[in-house]
Amino acid sequence: MWVRAGAVVSAAVVAGALLVAPAAGAPTPSTSTARLATIVRGAVVRGSLRRSRGLDAGALSASRAIAAVPDKTVVIHDRIGDAADARGDLASAAAGIVNGSLAFAATVAQPSDPSIDANWSSPNTGILWAIETTNDNNPEFVAGLFGDGAGGLIAGIVNPKAQTLVCAGAGLYDVQSGAYAVGFASGCPATVFTFRWQALMVYDFDPPNQPSSDFAPDNGWAPSLTLHVHGHPSGYFMLGADGTLHSFGSAPHFASGHIDATALAVTHDGLGVWVVDGRGHVFTFGHAVYKGGSPALHAGERITAISATPSGHGYWLFSNRGGVYPYGDAPGLGNMLAVRLNGPVVASVATPTGHGYYMVGNDGGIFGFGDAKFHGSMGGRHLNRPIVGIAPTVDNRGYWLVGSDGGIFGFGDAKFRGSLGNEHLNRPINGVVAYGNGYLMVASDGGVFDFSNKPFSGSLGSQALAAPIVGVAAFAT
């Protein structure tokens, strides 16, 4: 998060290892927080002043609106008296969404107008809001509000690692409410969708001595917010058998690998991924939360699929023998372990509601539990190639099955959008997911085949892979 009070700060610390805020009651004067404010302010000054003339007017309206605490705002109240000067003692901090724009605000115990308070001219005075998007406790961005040295305010969002401005903002001091606020144009930053945040006030009341500093919350992060704007993220991940995650579209990059991987699932916002191996060990990336794994498997049983609940607070592990192992808030609704199967279960997936799940055998036989309604199957019918995947429609009124040759079979209201049944494939298809108004197929060489109204975001079909692709997962379908 932030740098502990009294610590010696360095560029490397600011870039990637910002530590926890000081505990409540700890001494607040801090050369490190002042240095952090100076670094962020420096990046804002270098980049924003020459861009501010072309600033979207929506940024200013967002900062005005959040000063009045609009809807879609998270407000944190902070303890009074834990900072050396009341003008730098946070009373509250807020983050919110205003007409699709990102905005932040803060109040202090004793508001002071930057246009007449000379201390706001100090490079050590300012308010920072950490923006954390990958659940690793290190901010990817820092929003800052500072004096411009002439009684005005400047604002921007900075990449703390590169110490560069990402986008300029509009800042204001609302005399009536005593609130400081910043706003940014819609879509800025383009890669922030779901985030946690923490505010830091640094107030240089006695230059050149150590300034006052105060956090809100004092420890940890404020509750997360999701920014729904035009261009909300969409994309997909592919999983290699060696555990490597390949990202496409708006999917973030996660360091991964060295896992005997069999399947993956993704959070709805695309900012978290679960990966499972054949023994049921679960590995998490980004916002994905670990809820358990490594179930007691029967002889010859191997985990072949994982599917997450809509809340992201649970998941199911599925096996080739029809076993179902729920964790977190995933309900156990039945399994096929006691049934003699005509062929192994090759794909399993939860319904969009999270109140049911499907399993499909390589012969095309369908097994549904909970609200996974039966709409038909390929069981007992001639197949040119075995079935390898199933994808329920977004409205949960049908599903598609796909064969290893790319043949598609739609049931219920699952509309046929095209197939590869008559096409030559370099490698067999091994998965299908709902995507847009249709579906996306993936082959073991990473070839992607998009039969939907969403744009194609890329593939690995022309690349040499260290391991074959064993799964695909899409988000924001």
ZIBEL-V470353 format. One line per field, one symbol per residue. phi: phi as a letter, one per 20 degrees, with the letter a starting at -180 (. if undefined). burial: I if it has 16 or more other ideal C-beta (glycine too) atoms within 10 Angstrom, else O. Layout:
phi = ???
burial = ???
This chain:
phi = .defgnfeecgffffbcfeffffgnfgegbffffffffffggffffdefedffefgfffffffffffeleflcdddedfendcfcffdefdbbbcadclndebcbbccfcfcfgfcefffeffeerddcfcdddmdmdfebceccbfencndccbaddeffelcfebfcddbdeffemeebcccfgndffeecdbdbbdcdcceebgeffeebbdbffcndfgfcdeecgngfbrbdddefenfeddcmeffecfbpmcfecabccffemebcdccdfenfdcdcmefdfcprlffeegmebfcbcbefgfndaaddcdfenfccecmeffedpbdfedfefbffdbbbffgfndabdccefenfdcdcmeefedpbdfndfcfbffcbbbfffemdraddcefenfdcdcmefffdpbdgddfdfbffcabcfblebbcdcdfenfdcddbeeffdobdgededfbffdabbdclf
burial = IIIIIOIOIOOOIIOOOIOOIIOOOOOIIIIIIIIIIIIIIIIIIOIIOOOIOOIIOIIIIIIIIIIOIIOOIOOIOIOOOIIIIIIIIIIIIIIIIIOIIIIIIIIIIOIIOIOOIOIIIIIIIIIIIIIIIIIOOIIIIIIIIIIIOOOOIIIIIIIIOOIOIIIIIIIIIIOOOIIIIIIIIIIIIOOIIIIIIIIIIIIIIOOOOIIIIIIIIIOOIIOIIOIOIOOOIIIIIIIIIIIIIIIIIIIIOIOIOOIOIIIIIIIIIIIIIIIIIIOIOIIIIIIIIOIOIOIOIOOOIIIIIIIIIOOIOIIIIIIIIIIIIIIIOIIOIOIIOOOOIOOIIIIIIIIIOIIIIIIIIIIIIIIIIIOIIOIIIIIOOOIOOIIIIIIIIOOIOIIIIIIIIIIIIIIIOIOOIOIIOOOOIOOIIIIIIIIIOIIIIIIIIIIIIIIIOIOOIOIIIOOOIOOOIIIIIIIII
